[in-house]
Amino acid sequence: MSLLSVLPVNPILPINLLLGYAIFFTALRIYVWPRLATLSPTALLTPILLLHTGRELGLMFLFEGATKPGMPAGFAVPAAYGDLAAAALGAIALRAVRTGAASARTWVWVFNLFGTADLLNAIAMAVIYQSGPYLGAAYWIPAFWVPMLLATHTLVFVYLLRHWRAPALAADRSTASA
């Protein structure tokens, strides 16, 4: 009998999530954080929002073949459609930022709040429904993709709260079409 067999929840996935987050967060702290005050919204948010528009990959939780038979719907359905909605909000926020829309900061807030809540909900549902054994090839999503997304959400919150001032976007409009 192994230690993992007597635990109420297998800790491998949460450990992967926490360590992955720590790695991506550390990379952002080293390479991006020191420059936050000098980055325009377009310069910082364009690559992050582009990354998040790829969250449609969460639909893989609904695809048998990417997951094993028996994937709990209580996890898979909200995780898949939550990611799809977050991808759509990311695309809207990206367009608003790139075009210098007056609503850009609001759209980034909406995207970031929803996207973070969606990931935290998916993590909770994965634990509650013990979806780990059913992830199959889709295991890389929570083991790699989710920690990276959470780290970038953290960075965006810091930028929104400390560095993005209303005039910053107006000054940034000339580079938005580049």
C-alpha positions in Angstrom: 0.0 0.0 0.0 1.4 3.4 -1.0 0.9 6.7 0.7 -1.0 8.0 -2.3 -3.6 5.2 -1.9 -4.6 6.2 1.6 -4.9 10.0 1.0 -8.4 11.2 0.4 -7.2 13.1 -2.7 -4.2 12.3 -4.8 -1.8 15.3 -4.2 0.1 15.0 -7.5 -2.0 17.4 -9.5 -2.2 20.1 -6.8 1.6 19.8 -6.3 2.1 20.2 -10.1 -0.2 23.3 -10.0 1.6 24.9 -7.1 5.1 24.2 -8.2 4.3 25.2 -11.8 2.8 28.5 -10.6 5.9 29.1 -8.5 8.1 28.6 -11.5 6.1 30.9 -13.8 5.6 33.5 -11.1 9.3 33.5 -10.4 10.1 33.9 -14.1 7.7 36.9 -14.3 9.2 38.4 -11.1 12.7 38.2 -12.6 12.0 39.2 -16.2 8.9 41.4 -16.3 8.1 42.8 -12.9 11.1 45.2 -12.8 9.9 46.7 -16.1 6.2 47.0 -15.3 6.3 50.7 -14.6 7.8 51.4 -18.0 5.5 49.1 -20.1 2.5 50.5 -21.9 -0.7 48.6 -21.7 -0.3 47.5 -25.3 3.3 46.3 -24.8 2.5 44.3 -21.7 -1.0 43.0 -22.4 -0.8 42.1 -26.0 1.2 38.9 -25.5 -0.6 38.0 -22.3 -4.1 38.4 -23.9 -3.0 36.5 -27.0 -1.9 33.6 -24.8 -5.3 33.6 -23.0 -7.2 33.6 -26.3 -5.8 30.0 -26.6 -7.9 28.9 -23.6 -10.3 27.3 -26.0 -7.9 24.3 -25.4 -10.0 23.7 -22.3 -12.6 22.2 -24.6 -10.3 19.2 -24.7 -11.8 18.2 -21.4 -15.0 17.3 -23.3 -13.1 15.2 -25.9 -12.8 11.5 -25.1 -9.4 10.7 -26.5 -7.8 13.7 -24.9 -9.3 12.4 -21.7 -10.1 9.0 -20.4 -13.6 7.5 -20.3 -15.4 8.5 -17.2 -14.2 12.1 -17.0 -16.6 13.7 -14.4 -18.9 16.1 -16.1 -19.0 18.2 -12.9 -15.4 19.1 -13.7 -15.2 18.9 -17.5 -18.2 21.0 -18.5 -17.6 24.1 -16.4 -13.8 23.9 -17.0 -14.3 23.6 -20.8 -16.9 26.3 -21.3 -15.3 28.6 -18.7 -12.1 28.5 -20.6 -14.0 29.2 -23.8 -15.7 32.2 -22.3 -12.3 33.4 -20.9 -10.8 33.1 -24.3 -13.6 35.2 -25.8 -13.2 37.8 -23.1 -9.4 37.8 -23.7 -10.1 38.4 -27.4 -12.4 41.3 -26.6 -9.9 42.8 -24.2 -7.1 42.4 -26.7 -9.0 44.2 -29.4 -9.9 47.0 -26.9 -6.3 47.4 -25.8 -4.9 47.2 -29.4 -7.3 49.8 -30.7 -6.9 52.2 -27.7 -10.6 51.9 -26.8 -11.8 54.0 -23.8 -13.3 50.7 -22.4 -10.0 48.8 -22.6 -9.1 48.9 -18.9 -12.7 47.8 -18.1 -12.5 44.9 -20.5 -9.1 43.8 -19.1 -10.6 43.9 -15.6 -13.6 41.8 -16.7 -11.4 39.3 -18.5 -8.9 39.1 -15.6 -11.5 38.7 -12.9 -13.5 36.1 -14.9 -10.4 34.2 -16.1 -8.9 33.9 -12.6 -12.2 32.8 -11.1 -12.7 30.3 -13.9 -9.2 28.7 -13.2 -9.7 28.6 -9.5 -13.2 27.0 -10.0 -11.7 24.5 -12.3 -9.0 23.6 -9.8 -11.6 23.2 -7.1 -13.8 21.1 -9.3 -10.9 18.9 -10.3 -10.2 18.1 -6.7 -13.9 17.7 -5.7 -14.6 15.4 -8.6 -11.2 13.7 -8.4 -10.7 14.2 -12.2 -7.0 13.6 -12.1 -7.2 9.9 -13.1 -9.4 10.8 -16.1 -7.2 13.6 -17.6 -5.2 11.3 -19.9 -3.4 13.4 -22.5 -5.2 16.5 -21.3 -3.1 16.3 -18.1 -0.7 18.9 -19.5 -3.4 21.5 -19.3 -3.6 21.7 -15.5 0.0 20.7 -15.0 1.5 23.3 -17.3 -1.0 25.6 -18.9 -3.0 26.5 -15.8 0.0 27.6 -13.7 1.2 29.8 -16.5 -2.2 31.4 -17.0 -2.6 32.0 -13.2 0.8 33.6 -13.1 -0.1 36.0 -15.9 -3.4 36.8 -14.3 -1.4 37.7 -11.1 0.8 40.0 -13.2 -2.2 41.7 -14.9 -3.8 42.4 -11.5 -0.6 44.0 -10.3 -0.4 46.1 -13.5 -4.0 47.1 -13.2 -3.7 48.1 -9.6 -0.3 49.8 -9.6 0.8 50.8 -13.1 -2.1 51.4 -15.5 -3.2 54.9 -15.3 -6.0 56.2 -17.6 -3.7 58.5 -19.7 -1.3 55.5 -20.3 -3.6 54.0 -23.0 -4.1 57.3 -24.8 -0.4 57.8 -25.0 -0.1 54.2 -26.2 -2.6 54.6 -29.1 0.1 55.3 -31.7 1.7 51.9 -31.2 -1.7 50.0 -31.1 -1.9 49.7 -34.8 1.7 48.4 -35.2 
